């Protein structure tokens, strides 16, 4: 997610992320995954997915990249017993 420079600092991204997480929770999703800056998205409860035993195909053995593969558990325990590898096409 990005906000045009002239609109930054107004809380727009915060509102969008919170609304998206609230909507996903209301729809019954247990977790949300994304790729991004852990410092930025950590404010919203996102953590590196490897902490849950879920790695990204490029993150295995590459801690710097793995830190950017994030998950936010929306329902407590939703990721209990879940493990595996995620993959997505990012135009590479």
PDB file of N, CA, C and O in Angstrom:
ATOM      1  N   UNK A   1       0.853  -1.167   0.000  1.00  0.00           N
ATOM      2  CA  UNK A   1       0.000   0.000   0.000  1.00  0.00           C
ATOM      3  C   UNK A   1       0.896   1.226   0.000  1.00  0.00           C
ATOM      4  O   UNK A   1       1.935   1.267   0.659  1.00  0.00           O
ATOM      5  N   UNK A   2       0.474   2.193  -0.739  1.00  0.00           N
ATOM      6  CA  UNK A   2       1.230   3.440  -0.748  1.00  0.00           C
ATOM      7  C   UNK A   2       0.259   4.619  -0.816  1.00  0.00           C
ATOM      8  O   UNK A   2      -0.842   4.517  -1.357  1.00  0.00           O
ATOM      9  N   UNK A   3       0.687   5.690  -0.273  1.00  0.00           N
ATOM     10  CA  UNK A   3      -0.094   6.927  -0.272  1.00  0.00           C
ATOM     11  C   UNK A   3       0.729   7.980  -1.014  1.00  0.00           C
ATOM     12  O   UNK A   3       1.929   8.117  -0.773  1.00  0.00           O
ATOM     13  N   UNK A   4       0.100   8.703  -1.892  1.00  0.00           N
ATOM     14  CA  UNK A   4       0.819   9.752  -2.623  1.00  0.00           C
ATOM     15  C   UNK A   4       1.475  10.702  -1.621  1.00  0.00           C
ATOM     16  O   UNK A   4       0.896  11.022  -0.583  1.00  0.00           O
ATOM     17  N   UNK A   5       2.679  11.143  -1.941  1.00  0.00           N
ATOM     18  CA  UNK A   5       3.421  11.994  -1.000  1.00  0.00           C
ATOM     19  C   UNK A   5       2.630  13.189  -0.460  1.00  0.00           C
ATOM     20  O   UNK A   5       2.736  13.510   0.724  1.00  0.00           O
ATOM     21  N   UNK A   6       1.857  13.834  -1.294  1.00  0.00           N
ATOM     22  CA  UNK A   6       1.134  15.022  -0.827  1.00  0.00           C
ATOM     23  C   UNK A   6       0.005  14.699   0.154  1.00  0.00           C
ATOM     24  O   UNK A   6      -0.542  15.599   0.790  1.00  0.00           O
ATOM     25  N   UNK A   7      -0.342  13.415   0.277  1.00  0.00           N
ATOM     26  CA  UNK A   7      -1.412  13.021   1.206  1.00  0.00           C
ATOM     27  C   UNK A   7      -0.891  12.280   2.437  1.00  0.00           C
ATOM     28  O   UNK A   7      -1.674  11.878   3.298  1.00  0.00           O
ATOM     29  N   UNK A   8       0.408  12.102   2.522  1.00  0.00           N
ATOM     30  CA  UNK A   8       0.991  11.385   3.669  1.00  0.00           C
ATOM     31  C   UNK A   8       0.893  12.223   4.935  1.00  0.00           C
ATOM     32  O   UNK A   8       0.790  13.449   4.889  1.00  0.00           O
ATOM     33  N   UNK A   9       0.928  11.526   6.068  1.00  0.00           N
ATOM     34  CA  UNK A   9       0.884  12.206   7.352  1.00  0.00           C
ATOM     35  C   UNK A   9      -0.520  12.590   7.794  1.00  0.00           C
ATOM     36  O   UNK A   9      -0.686  13.334   8.761  1.00  0.00           O
ATOM     37  N   UNK A  10      -1.524  12.092   7.098  1.00  0.00           N
ATOM     38  CA  UNK A  10      -2.913  12.409   7.444  1.00  0.00           C
ATOM     39  C   UNK A  10      -3.660  11.219   8.039  1.00  0.00           C
ATOM     40  O   UNK A  10      -4.854  11.312   8.325  1.00  0.00           O
ATOM     41  N   UNK A  11      -2.959  10.106   8.225  1.00  0.00           N
ATOM     42  CA  UNK A  11      -3.599   8.925   8.811  1.00  0.00           C
ATOM     43  C   UNK A  11      -4.402   8.096   7.822  1.00  0.00           C
ATOM     44  O   UNK A  11      -5.165   7.217   8.223  1.00  0.00           O
ATOM     45  N   UNK A  12      -4.237   8.368   6.531  1.00  0.00           N
ATOM     46  CA  UNK A  12      -5.014   7.657   5.518  1.00  0.00           C
ATOM     47  C   UNK A  12      -4.653   6.177   5.491  1.00  0.00           C
ATOM     48  O   UNK A  12      -5.541   5.324   5.491  1.00  0.00           O
ATOM     49  N   UNK A  13      -3.368   5.866   5.468  1.00  0.00           N
ATOM     50  CA  UNK A  13      -2.956   4.466   5.428  1.00  0.00           C
ATOM     51  C   UNK A  13      -3.433   3.726   6.672  1.00  0.00           C
ATOM     52  O   UNK A  13      -3.939   2.608   6.579  1.00  0.00           O
ATOM     53  N   UNK A  14      -3.273   4.344   7.823  1.00  0.00           N
ATOM     54  CA  UNK A  14      -3.707   3.718   9.070  1.00  0.00           C
ATOM     55  C   UNK A  14      -5.184   3.363   8.991  1.00  0.00           C
ATOM     56  O   UNK A  14      -5.576   2.253   9.349  1.00  0.00           O
ATOM     57  N   UNK A  15      -5.999   4.293   8.528  1.00  0.00           N
ATOM     58  CA  UNK A  15      -7.443   4.048   8.427  1.00  0.00           C
ATOM     59  C   UNK A  15      -7.755   2.927   7.446  1.00  0.00           C
ATOM     60  O   UNK A  15      -8.622   2.094   7.710  1.00  0.00           O
ATOM     61  N   UNK A  16      -7.055   2.899   6.315  1.00  0.00           N
ATOM     62  CA  UNK A  16      -7.285   1.860   5.316  1.00  0.00           C
ATOM     63  C   UNK A  16      -6.903   0.470   5.834  1.00  0.00           C
ATOM     64  O   UNK A  16      -7.641  -0.497   5.642  1.00  0.00           O
ATOM     65  N   UNK A  17      -5.741   0.381   6.494  1.00  0.00           N
ATOM     66  CA  UNK A  17      -5.298  -0.913   7.012  1.00  0.00           C
ATOM     67  C   UNK A  17      -6.248  -1.399   8.103  1.00  0.00           C
ATOM     68  O   UNK A  17      -6.642  -2.565   8.106  1.00  0.00           O
ATOM     69  N   UNK A  18      -6.614  -0.525   9.018  1.00  0.00           N
ATOM     70  CA  UNK A  18      -7.535  -0.922  10.096  1.00  0.00           C
ATOM     71  C   UNK A  18      -8.882  -1.345   9.524  1.00  0.00           C
ATOM     72  O   UNK A  18      -9.459  -2.333   9.978  1.00  0.00           O
ATOM     73  N   UNK A  19      -9.388  -0.619   8.543  1.00  0.00           N
ATOM     74  CA  UNK A  19     -10.660  -0.984   7.934  1.00  0.00           C
ATOM     75  C   UNK A  19     -10.558  -2.345   7.241  1.00  0.00           C
ATOM     76  O   UNK A  19     -11.467  -3.167   7.355  1.00  0.00           O
ATOM     77  N   UNK A  20      -9.464  -2.583   6.528  1.00  0.00           N
ATOM     78  CA  UNK A  20      -9.285  -3.861   5.840  1.00  0.00           C
ATOM     79  C   UNK A  20      -9.210  -5.013   6.838  1.00  0.00           C
ATOM     80  O   UNK A  20      -9.824  -6.057   6.617  1.00  0.00           O
ATOM     81  N   UNK A  21      -8.471  -4.841   7.928  1.00  0.00           N
ATOM     82  CA  UNK A  21      -8.370  -5.892   8.938  1.00  0.00           C
ATOM     83  C   UNK A  21      -9.714  -6.123   9.626  1.00  0.00           C
ATOM     84  O   UNK A  21     -10.096  -7.268   9.869  1.00  0.00           O
ATOM     85  N   UNK A  22     -10.422  -5.059   9.937  1.00  0.00           N
ATOM     86  CA  UNK A  22     -11.752  -5.202  10.557  1.00  0.00           C
ATOM     87  C   UNK A  22     -12.712  -5.937   9.628  1.00  0.00           C
ATOM     88  O   UNK A  22     -13.483  -6.791  10.064  1.00  0.00           O
ATOM     89  N   UNK A  23     -12.656  -5.599   8.356  1.00  0.00           N
ATOM     90  CA  UNK A  23     -13.550  -6.255   7.385  1.00  0.00           C
ATOM     91  C   UNK A  23     -13.195  -7.737   7.238  1.00  0.00           C
ATOM     92  O   UNK A  23     -14.086  -8.585   7.191  1.00  0.00           O
ATOM     93  N   UNK A  24     -11.912  -8.048   7.165  1.00  0.00           N
ATOM     94  CA  UNK A  24     -11.490  -9.443   7.054  1.00  0.00           C
ATOM     95  C   UNK A  24     -11.929 -10.235   8.285  1.00  0.00           C
ATOM     96  O   UNK A  24     -12.396 -11.368   8.170  1.00  0.00           O
ATOM     97  N   UNK A  25     -11.774  -9.631   9.455  1.00  0.00           N
ATOM     98  CA  UNK A  25     -12.201 -10.271  10.713  1.00  0.00           C
ATOM     99  C   UNK A  25     -13.713 -10.516  10.688  1.00  0.00           C
ATOM    100  O   UNK A  25     -14.165 -11.603  11.049  1.00  0.00           O
ATOM    101  N   UNK A  26     -14.491  -9.527  10.269  1.00  0.00           N
ATOM    102  CA  UNK A  26     -15.951  -9.657  10.208  1.00  0.00           C
ATOM    103  C   UNK A  26     -16.375 -10.722   9.199  1.00  0.00           C
ATOM    104  O   UNK A  26     -17.423 -11.348   9.364  1.00  0.00           O
ATOM    105  N   UNK A  27     -15.571 -10.932   8.159  1.00  0.00           N
ATOM    106  CA  UNK A  27     -15.884 -11.945   7.149  1.00  0.00           C
ATOM    107  C   UNK A  27     -15.473 -13.345   7.597  1.00  0.00           C
ATOM    108  O   UNK A  27     -15.725 -14.328   6.900  1.00  0.00           O
ATOM    109  N   UNK A  28     -14.835 -13.427   8.774  1.00  0.00           N
ATOM    110  CA  UNK A  28     -14.475 -14.729   9.321  1.00  0.00           C
ATOM    111  C   UNK A  28     -13.086 -15.225   8.981  1.00  0.00           C
ATOM    112  O   UNK A  28     -12.760 -16.378   9.263  1.00  0.00           O
ATOM    113  N   UNK A  29     -12.259 -14.382   8.380  1.00  0.00           N
ATOM    114  CA  UNK A  29     -10.893 -14.792   8.089  1.00  0.00           C
ATOM    115  C   UNK A  29     -10.103 -14.906   9.388  1.00  0.00           C
ATOM    116  O   UNK A  29     -10.291 -14.120  10.316  1.00  0.00           O
ATOM    117  N   UNK A  30      -9.223 -15.893   9.436  1.00  0.00           N
ATOM    118  CA  UNK A  30      -8.421 -16.113  10.629  1.00  0.00           C
ATOM    119  C   UNK A  30      -7.127 -15.338  10.646  1.00  0.00           C
ATOM    120  O   UNK A  30      -6.599 -15.026  11.714  1.00  0.00           O
ATOM    121  N   UNK A  31      -6.605 -15.021   9.463  1.00  0.00           N
ATOM    122  CA  UNK A  31      -5.317 -14.328   9.366  1.00  0.00           C
ATOM    123  C   UNK A  31      -5.215 -13.629   8.020  1.00  0.00           C
ATOM    124  O   UNK A  31      -5.906 -13.977   7.062  1.00  0.00           O
ATOM    125  N   UNK A  32      -4.331 -12.628   7.971  1.00  0.00           N
ATOM    126  CA  UNK A  32      -4.046 -11.897   6.739  1.00  0.00           C
ATOM    127  C   UNK A  32      -2.537 -11.929   6.528  1.00  0.00           C
ATOM    128  O   UNK A  32      -1.764 -11.657   7.446  1.00  0.00           O
ATOM    129  N   UNK A  33      -2.131 -12.264   5.310  1.00  0.00           N
ATOM    130  CA  UNK A  33      -0.719 -12.287   4.937  1.00  0.00           C
ATOM    131  C   UNK A  33      -0.433 -11.126   3.995  1.00  0.00           C
ATOM    132  O   UNK A  33      -1.292 -10.732   3.206  1.00  0.00           O
ATOM    133  N   UNK A  34       0.777 -10.581   4.079  1.00  0.00           N
ATOM    134  CA  UNK A  34       1.216  -9.568   3.119  1.00  0.00           C
ATOM    135  C   UNK A  34       2.729  -9.499   3.108  1.00  0.00           C
ATOM    136  O   UNK A  34       3.399 -10.002   4.011  1.00  0.00           O
ATOM    137  N   UNK A  35       3.249  -8.874   2.080  1.00  0.00           N
ATOM    138  CA  UNK A  35       4.671  -8.602   1.998  1.00  0.00           C
ATOM    139  C   UNK A  35       4.865  -7.115   2.225  1.00  0.00           C
ATOM    140  O   UNK A  35       4.228  -6.297   1.561  1.00  0.00           O
ATOM    141  N   UNK A  36       5.741  -6.756   3.157  1.00  0.00           N
ATOM    142  CA  UNK A  36       5.932  -5.343   3.433  1.00  0.00           C
ATOM    143  C   UNK A  36       6.968  -5.091   4.505  1.00  0.00           C
ATOM    144  O   UNK A  36       7.655  -6.004   4.962  1.00  0.00           O
ATOM    145  N   UNK A  37       7.063  -3.857   4.890  1.00  0.00           N
ATOM    146  CA  UNK A  37       8.027  -3.408   5.899  1.00  0.00           C
ATOM    147  C   UNK A  37       7.525  -3.809   7.288  1.00  0.00           C
ATOM    148  O   UNK A  37       6.467  -3.346   7.715  1.00  0.00           O
ATOM    149  N   UNK A  38       8.270  -4.664   8.001  1.00  0.00           N
ATOM    150  CA  UNK A  38       7.820  -5.099   9.322  1.00  0.00           C
ATOM    151  C   UNK A  38       7.669  -3.959  10.334  1.00  0.00           C
ATOM    152  O   UNK A  38       6.828  -4.033  11.230  1.00  0.00           O
ATOM    153  N   UNK A  39       8.476  -2.914  10.195  1.00  0.00           N
ATOM    154  CA  UNK A  39       8.339  -1.780  11.116  1.00  0.00           C
ATOM    155  C   UNK A  39       7.033  -1.036  10.863  1.00  0.00           C
ATOM    156  O   UNK A  39       6.357  -0.622  11.804  1.00  0.00           O
ATOM    157  N   UNK A  40       6.687  -0.869   9.611  1.00  0.00           N
ATOM    158  CA  UNK A  40       5.459  -0.171   9.257  1.00  0.00           C
ATOM    159  C   UNK A  40       4.225  -0.992   9.637  1.00  0.00           C
ATOM    160  O   UNK A  40       3.340  -0.500  10.337  1.00  0.00           O
ATOM    161  N   UNK A  41       4.170  -2.229   9.178  1.00  0.00           N
ATOM    162  CA  UNK A  41       2.975  -3.044   9.400  1.00  0.00           C
ATOM    163  C   UNK A  41       2.934  -3.669  10.795  1.00  0.00           C
ATOM    164  O   UNK A  41       1.885  -4.145  11.231  1.00  0.00           O
ATOM    165  N   UNK A  42       4.052  -3.671  11.486  1.00  0.00           N
ATOM    166  CA  UNK A  42       4.068  -4.159  12.863  1.00  0.00           C
ATOM    167  C   UNK A  42       3.145  -3.352  13.768  1.00  0.00           C
ATOM    168  O   UNK A  42       2.640  -3.869  14.765  1.00  0.00           O
ATOM    169  N   UNK A  43       2.928  -2.093  13.426  1.00  0.00           N
ATOM    170  CA  UNK A  43       2.021  -1.235  14.203  1.00  0.00           C
ATOM    171  C   UNK A  43       0.588  -1.760  14.203  1.00  0.00           C
ATOM    172  O   UNK A  43      -0.208  -1.428  15.081  1.00  0.00           O
ATOM    173  N   UNK A  44       0.273  -2.589  13.201  1.00  0.00           N
ATOM    174  CA  UNK A  44      -1.088  -3.098  13.058  1.00  0.00           C
ATOM    175  C   UNK A  44      -1.206  -4.553  13.495  1.00  0.00           C
ATOM    176  O   UNK A  44      -2.241  -5.185  13.287  1.00  0.00           O
ATOM    177  N   UNK A  45      -0.148  -5.084  14.099  1.00  0.00           N
ATOM    178  CA  UNK A  45      -0.193  -6.460  14.595  1.00  0.00           C
ATOM    179  C   UNK A  45       0.426  -7.491  13.672  1.00  0.00           C
ATOM    180  O   UNK A  45       0.350  -8.688  13.950  1.00  0.00           O
ATOM    181  N   UNK A  46       1.038  -7.052  12.576  1.00  0.00           N
ATOM    182  CA  UNK A  46       1.692  -7.997  11.672  1.00  0.00           C
ATOM    183  C   UNK A  46       3.045  -8.410  12.233  1.00  0.00           C
ATOM    184  O   UNK A  46       3.764  -7.604  12.822  1.00  0.00           O
ATOM    185  N   UNK A  47       3.376  -9.683  12.038  1.00  0.00           N
ATOM    186  CA  UNK A  47       4.654 -10.251  12.465  1.00  0.00           C
ATOM    187  C   UNK A  47       5.215 -11.076  11.316  1.00  0.00           C
ATOM    188  O   UNK A  47       4.461 -11.507  10.443  1.00  0.00           O
ATOM    189  N   UNK A  48       6.537 -11.305  11.300  1.00  0.00           N
ATOM    190  CA  UNK A  48       7.075 -12.198  10.280  1.00  0.00           C
ATOM    191  C   UNK A  48       6.393 -13.565  10.377  1.00  0.00           C
ATOM    192  O   UNK A  48       6.265 -14.132  11.462  1.00  0.00           O
ATOM    193  N   UNK A  49       5.961 -14.080   9.231  1.00  0.00           N
ATOM    194  CA  UNK A  49       5.200 -15.332   9.230  1.00  0.00           C
ATOM    195  C   UNK A  49       6.034 -16.526   9.676  1.00  0.00           C
ATOM    196  O   UNK A  49       5.476 -17.518  10.144  1.00  0.00           O
ATOM    197  N   UNK A  50       7.371 -16.454   9.539  1.00  0.00           N
ATOM    198  CA  UNK A  50       8.194 -17.587   9.964  1.00  0.00           C
ATOM    199  C   UNK A  50       8.055 -17.857  11.454  1.00  0.00           C
ATOM    200  O   UNK A  50       8.338 -18.967  11.902  1.00  0.00           O
ATOM    201  N   UNK A  51       7.624 -16.866  12.235  1.00  0.00           N
ATOM    202  CA  UNK A  51       7.410 -17.083  13.671  1.00  0.00           C
ATOM    203  C   UNK A  51       6.292 -18.093  13.923  1.00  0.00           C
ATOM    204  O   UNK A  51       6.191 -18.671  15.005  1.00  0.00           O
ATOM    205  N   UNK A  52       5.453 -18.294  12.901  1.00  0.00           N
ATOM    206  CA  UNK A  52       4.352 -19.252  12.993  1.00  0.00           C
ATOM    207  C   UNK A  52       4.658 -20.537  12.226  1.00  0.00           C
ATOM    208  O   UNK A  52       3.782 -21.389  12.074  1.00  0.00           O
ATOM    209  N   UNK A  53       5.895 -20.683  11.740  1.00  0.00           N
ATOM    210  CA  UNK A  53       6.255 -21.860  10.962  1.00  0.00           C
ATOM    211  C   UNK A  53       5.803 -21.777   9.521  1.00  0.00           C
ATOM    212  O   UNK A  53       5.707 -22.794   8.833  1.00  0.00           O
ATOM    213  N   UNK A  54       5.522 -20.554   9.056  1.00  0.00           N
ATOM    214  CA  UNK A  54       5.083 -20.337   7.685  1.00  0.00           C
ATOM    215  C   UNK A  54       6.138 -19.479   6.992  1.00  0.00           C
ATOM    216  O   UNK A  54       6.326 -18.313   7.337  1.00  0.00           O
ATOM    217  N   UNK A  55       6.814 -20.061   6.026  1.00  0.00           N
ATOM    218  CA  UNK A  55       7.895 -19.374   5.325  1.00  0.00           C
ATOM    219  C   UNK A  55       7.459 -19.002   3.920  1.00  0.00           C
ATOM    220  O   UNK A  55       6.539 -19.596   3.356  1.00  0.00           O
ATOM    221  N   UNK A  56       8.133 -18.014   3.372  1.00  0.00           N
ATOM    222  CA  UNK A  56       7.909 -17.655   1.983  1.00  0.00           C
ATOM    223  C   UNK A  56       8.990 -18.330   1.161  1.00  0.00           C
ATOM    224  O   UNK A  56      10.124 -18.462   1.622  1.00  0.00           O
ATOM    225  N   UNK A  57       8.662 -18.752  -0.033  1.00  0.00           N
ATOM    226  CA  UNK A  57       9.591 -19.517  -0.852  1.00  0.00           C
ATOM    227  C   UNK A  57      10.943 -18.825  -1.000  1.00  0.00           C
ATOM    228  O   UNK A  57      11.971 -19.501  -1.013  1.00  0.00           O
ATOM    229  N   UNK A  58      10.970 -17.501  -1.111  1.00  0.00           N
ATOM    230  CA  UNK A  58      12.243 -16.787  -1.213  1.00  0.00           C
ATOM    231  C   UNK A  58      12.837 -16.473   0.154  1.00  0.00           C
ATOM    232  O   UNK A  58      14.009 -16.109   0.246  1.00  0.00           O
ATOM    233  N   UNK A  59      12.053 -16.607   1.210  1.00  0.00           N
ATOM    234  CA  UNK A  59      12.529 -16.257   2.534  1.00  0.00           C
ATOM    235  C   UNK A  59      13.269 -17.379   3.243  1.00  0.00           C
ATOM    236  O   UNK A  59      13.954 -17.142   4.238  1.00  0.00           O
ATOM    237  N   UNK A  60      13.136 -18.596   2.739  1.00  0.00           N
ATOM    238  CA  UNK A  60      13.780 -19.731   3.395  1.00  0.00           C
ATOM    239  C   UNK A  60      15.289 -19.548   3.320  1.00  0.00           C
ATOM    240  O   UNK A  60      15.858 -19.473   2.231  1.00  0.00           O
ATOM    241  N   UNK A  61      15.932 -19.478   4.474  1.00  0.00           N
ATOM    242  CA  UNK A  61      17.371 -19.307   4.538  1.00  0.00           C
ATOM    243  C   UNK A  61      17.833 -17.877   4.278  1.00  0.00           C
ATOM    244  O   UNK A  61      19.035 -17.615   4.287  1.00  0.00           O
ATOM    245  N   UNK A  62      16.924 -16.963   4.050  1.00  0.00           N
ATOM    246  CA  UNK A  62      17.277 -15.568   3.771  1.00  0.00           C
ATOM    247  C   UNK A  62      16.501 -14.691   4.742  1.00  0.00           C
ATOM    248  O   UNK A  62      15.418 -14.206   4.416  1.00  0.00           O
ATOM    249  N   UNK A  63      17.046 -14.490   5.920  1.00  0.00           N
ATOM    250  CA  UNK A  63      16.347 -13.802   7.004  1.00  0.00           C
ATOM    251  C   UNK A  63      15.899 -12.392   6.611  1.00  0.00           C
ATOM    252  O   UNK A  63      14.808 -11.966   6.988  1.00  0.00           O
ATOM    253  N   UNK A  64      16.720 -11.672   5.866  1.00  0.00           N
ATOM    254  CA  UNK A  64      16.365 -10.295   5.498  1.00  0.00           C
ATOM    255  C   UNK A  64      15.075 -10.274   4.700  1.00  0.00           C
ATOM    256  O   UNK A  64      14.216  -9.427   4.944  1.00  0.00           O
ATOM    257  N   UNK A  65      14.921 -11.181   3.760  1.00  0.00           N
ATOM    258  CA  UNK A  65      13.702 -11.232   2.960  1.00  0.00           C
ATOM    259  C   UNK A  65      12.553 -11.810   3.781  1.00  0.00           C
ATOM    260  O   UNK A  65      11.412 -11.362   3.661  1.00  0.00           O
ATOM    261  N   UNK A  66      12.852 -12.797   4.609  1.00  0.00           N
ATOM    262  CA  UNK A  66      11.812 -13.459   5.401  1.00  0.00           C
ATOM    263  C   UNK A  66      11.139 -12.493   6.366  1.00  0.00           C
ATOM    264  O   UNK A  66       9.955 -12.658   6.659  1.00  0.00           O
ATOM    265  N   UNK A  67      11.842 -11.507   6.860  1.00  0.00           N
ATOM    266  CA  UNK A  67      11.250 -10.552   7.790  1.00  0.00           C
ATOM    267  C   UNK A  67      10.127  -9.740   7.142  1.00  0.00           C
ATOM    268  O   UNK A  67       9.275  -9.203   7.851  1.00  0.00           O
ATOM    269  N   UNK A  68      10.110  -9.641   5.819  1.00  0.00           N
ATOM    270  CA  UNK A  68       9.091  -8.878   5.116  1.00  0.00           C
ATOM    271  C   UNK A  68       7.863  -9.685   4.726  1.00  0.00           C
ATOM    272  O   UNK A  68       6.903  -9.125   4.196  1.00  0.00           O
ATOM    273  N   UNK A  69       7.875 -10.984   4.975  1.00  0.00           N
ATOM    274  CA  UNK A  69       6.707 -11.840   4.726  1.00  0.00           C
ATOM    275  C   UNK A  69       5.917 -11.889   6.023  1.00  0.00           C
ATOM    276  O   UNK A  69       6.290 -12.592   6.961  1.00  0.00           O
ATOM    277  N   UNK A  70       4.831 -11.144   6.071  1.00  0.00           N
ATOM    278  CA  UNK A  70       4.151 -10.862   7.328  1.00  0.00           C
ATOM    279  C   UNK A  70       2.775 -11.495   7.414  1.00  0.00           C
ATOM    280  O   UNK A  70       2.131 -11.779   6.405  1.00  0.00           O
ATOM    281  N   UNK A  71       2.341 -11.707   8.655  1.00  0.00           N
ATOM    282  CA  UNK A  71       1.000 -12.232   8.915  1.00  0.00           C
ATOM    283  C   UNK A  71       0.426 -11.523  10.136  1.00  0.00           C
ATOM    284  O   UNK A  71       1.149 -11.180  11.072  1.00  0.00           O
ATOM    285  N   UNK A  72      -0.861 -11.315  10.108  1.00  0.00           N
ATOM    286  CA  UNK A  72      -1.594 -10.776  11.252  1.00  0.00           C
ATOM    287  C   UNK A  72      -2.687 -11.779  11.589  1.00  0.00           C
ATOM    288  O   UNK A  72      -3.597 -12.007  10.791  1.00  0.00           O
ATOM    289  N   UNK A  73      -2.597 -12.365  12.752  1.00  0.00           N
ATOM    290  CA  UNK A  73      -3.601 -13.331  13.197  1.00  0.00           C
ATOM    291  C   UNK A  73      -4.824 -12.555  13.679  1.00  0.00           C
ATOM    292  O   UNK A  73      -4.743 -11.800  14.648  1.00  0.00           O
ATOM    293  N   UNK A  74      -5.948 -12.743  13.004  1.00  0.00           N
ATOM    294  CA  UNK A  74      -7.174 -12.018  13.329  1.00  0.00           C
ATOM    295  C   UNK A  74      -8.002 -12.720  14.383  1.00  0.00           C
ATOM    296  O   UNK A  74      -8.658 -12.076  15.201  1.00  0.00           O
ATOM    297  N   UNK A  75      -7.969 -14.034  14.361  1.00  0.00           N
ATOM    298  CA  UNK A  75      -8.686 -14.855  15.337  1.00  0.00           C
ATOM    299  C   UNK A  75      -7.639 -15.583  16.172  1.00  0.00           C
ATOM    300  O   UNK A  75      -6.816 -16.310  15.615  1.00  0.00           O
ATOM    301  N   UNK A  76      -7.647 -15.409  17.488  1.00  0.00           N
ATOM    302  CA  UNK A  76      -6.652 -16.080  18.327  1.00  0.00           C
ATOM    303  C   UNK A  76      -6.621 -17.587  18.052  1.00  0.00           C
ATOM    304  O   UNK A  76      -7.655 -18.255  18.053  1.00  0.00           O
ATOM    305  N   UNK A  77      -5.419 -18.100  17.819  1.00  0.00           N
ATOM    306  CA  UNK A  77      -5.247 -19.524  17.572  1.00  0.00           C
ATOM    307  C   UNK A  77      -5.482 -19.946  16.134  1.00  0.00           C
ATOM    308  O   UNK A  77      -5.381 -21.133  15.821  1.00  0.00           O
ATOM    309  N   UNK A  78      -5.793 -19.009  15.250  1.00  0.00           N
ATOM    310  CA  UNK A  78      -6.090 -19.359  13.854  1.00  0.00           C
ATOM    311  C   UNK A  78      -4.917 -20.051  13.166  1.00  0.00           C
ATOM    312  O   UNK A  78      -5.117 -20.840  12.243  1.00  0.00           O
ATOM    313  N   UNK A  79      -3.704 -19.761  13.606  1.00  0.00           N
ATOM    314  CA  UNK A  79      -2.531 -20.348  12.968  1.00  0.00           C
ATOM    315  C   UNK A  79      -1.923 -21.487  13.775  1.00  0.00           C
ATOM    316  O   UNK A  79      -0.864 -22.001  13.415  1.00  0.00           O
ATOM    317  N   UNK A  80      -2.575 -21.885  14.858  1.00  0.00           N
ATOM    318  CA  UNK A  80      -2.078 -23.012  15.652  1.00  0.00           C
ATOM    319  C   UNK A  80      -2.047 -24.268  14.784  1.00  0.00           C
ATOM    320  O   UNK A  80      -3.050 -24.635  14.173  1.00  0.00           O
ATOM    321  N   UNK A  81      -0.906 -24.909  14.739  1.00  0.00           N
ATOM    322  CA  UNK A  81      -0.765 -26.140  13.972  1.00  0.00           C
ATOM    323  C   UNK A  81      -0.620 -25.946  12.478  1.00  0.00           C
ATOM    324  O   UNK A  81      -0.560 -26.921  11.729  1.00  0.00           O
ATOM    325  N   UNK A  82      -0.561 -24.688  12.028  1.00  0.00           N
ATOM    326  CA  UNK A  82      -0.409 -24.407  10.597  1.00  0.00           C
ATOM    327  C   UNK A  82       1.070 -24.217  10.303  1.00  0.00           C
ATOM    328  O   UNK A  82       1.778 -23.549  11.056  1.00  0.00           O
ATOM    329  N   UNK A  83       1.530 -24.801   9.216  1.00  0.00           N
ATOM    330  CA  UNK A  83       2.901 -24.582   8.769  1.00  0.00           C
ATOM    331  C   UNK A  83       2.920 -24.745   7.259  1.00  0.00           C
ATOM    332  O   UNK A  83       1.983 -25.279   6.666  1.00  0.00           O
ATOM    333  N   UNK A  84       3.984 -24.286   6.656  1.00  0.00           N
ATOM    334  CA  UNK A  84       4.089 -24.432   5.215  1.00  0.00           C
ATOM    335  C   UNK A  84       4.873 -23.319   4.580  1.00  0.00           C
ATOM    336  O   UNK A  84       5.614 -22.592   5.242  1.00  0.00           O
ATOM    337  N   UNK A  85       4.694 -23.197   3.271  1.00  0.00           N
ATOM    338  CA  UNK A  85       5.426 -22.221   2.488  1.00  0.00           C
ATOM    339  C   UNK A  85       4.450 -21.447   1.628  1.00  0.00           C
ATOM    340  O   UNK A  85       3.590 -22.036   0.973  1.00  0.00           O
ATOM    341  N   UNK A  86       4.577 -20.130   1.625  1.00  0.00           N
ATOM    342  CA  UNK A  86       3.752 -19.288   0.778  1.00  0.00           C
ATOM    343  C   UNK A  86       4.541 -18.909  -0.466  1.00  0.00           C
ATOM    344  O   UNK A  86       5.770 -18.976  -0.481  1.00  0.00           O
ATOM    345  N   UNK A  87       3.839 -18.521  -1.479  1.00  0.00           N
ATOM    346  CA  UNK A  87       4.468 -18.095  -2.713  1.00  0.00           C
ATOM    347  C   UNK A  87       3.523 -17.150  -3.435  1.00  0.00           C
ATOM    348  O   UNK A  87       2.307 -17.340  -3.395  1.00  0.00           O
ATOM    349  N   UNK A  88       4.051 -16.165  -4.074  1.00  0.00           N
ATOM    350  CA  UNK A  88       3.236 -15.283  -4.901  1.00  0.00           C
ATOM    351  C   UNK A  88       4.104 -14.766  -6.038  1.00  0.00           C
ATOM    352  O   UNK A  88       5.330 -14.720  -5.935  1.00  0.00           O
ATOM    353  N   UNK A  89       3.455 -14.384  -7.105  1.00  0.00           N
ATOM    354  CA  UNK A  89       4.162 -13.830  -8.256  1.00  0.00           C
ATOM    355  C   UNK A  89       4.196 -12.325  -8.098  1.00  0.00           C
ATOM    356  O   UNK A  89       3.155 -11.680  -7.970  1.00  0.00           O
ATOM    357  N   UNK A  90       5.385 -11.773  -8.107  1.00  0.00           N
ATOM    358  CA  UNK A  90       5.531 -10.329  -7.952  1.00  0.00           C
ATOM    359  C   UNK A  90       6.212  -9.718  -9.177  1.00  0.00           C
ATOM    360  O   UNK A  90       6.988  -8.770  -9.062  1.00  0.00           O
ATOM    361  N   UNK A  91       5.913 -10.267 -10.330  1.00  0.00           N
ATOM    362  CA  UNK A  91       6.465  -9.729 -11.559  1.00  0.00           C
ATOM    363  C   UNK A  91       7.938 -10.032 -11.756  1.00  0.00           C
ATOM    364  O   UNK A  91       8.633  -9.314 -12.475  1.00  0.00           O
ATOM    365  N   UNK A  92       8.411 -11.078 -11.130  1.00  0.00           N
ATOM    366  CA  UNK A  92       9.843 -11.417 -11.228  1.00  0.00           C
ATOM    367  C   UNK A  92      10.084 -12.406 -12.334  1.00  0.00           C
ATOM    368  O   UNK A  92      11.225 -12.807 -12.565  1.00  0.00           O
TER     369      UNK A  92
END
